Amino acid sequence: MAEDTIQTATDAAGLAAMISRAAEQKASGKPGLPPVEKWNPPFCGDLDMKIRADGTWFYMGTPIGRQPLVRLFSTVLRKDEDGKTYLVTPVEKVRIEVEDAPFLAVEMNVSGQNGQKVLTFRTNVGDVIEAGPDHPLRFEMAGGHSELKPYLLVRGRLEALVSRAVMYDLVALGETVSIDGEEMFAVRSGDEIFPVMPARELDQLSQ
């Protein structure tokens, strides 16, 4: 019990220190996001922090209710080649747990001229991302009920899971196109085409 108390206090102190350093980096840096991809700090262990699939951030089992704090942490988030997600500052790197994707795309805007649609998404932490060559959409079929799950690349290796409500609006924009000789159900954003699934599979799901 005493060891657990000490560990809890240590985690709390470490989190407070990281908040302070992240805030300092954000305040002293240039406009925009901190250059986390350029930092190479030592790994300092695991932090009892989890991002649920619905986009909610938890610390030590308790939801983080302050959205500005969540936004601050999101700016120093990085996913490395090992597939793990970390909070990173110039002097430390701590691993956190991500249930699905670290971000959630909660809104989509459709714009464009001359019939060319441009899809722009807003995430739960305030990022505004236009789907395109630098921010592709990808689609997975998951679960026993073949649930369609779209993901948008936000930055680095960090993705946003497109929320279910937005997913329905996204799929409604789909069309059948020929890709490498195969009929595919796909969505467009600007000049980019993002395949969702073979058209024949979509027909099977509709039956």
PyMOL commands that set and color helices and strands:
alter all, ss='L'
color gray80, all
select helices_A, chain A and resi 2-28+36-38+67-74+164-171+199-206
alter helices_A, ss='H'
color red, helices_A
select strands_A, chain A and resi 43-51+57-59+62-63+77-79+85-89+92-98+103-111+118-123+128-130+137-142+147-155+158-162+175-179+182-189+192-198
alter strands_A, ss='S'
color yellow, strands_A
deselect
rebuild
show_as cartoon
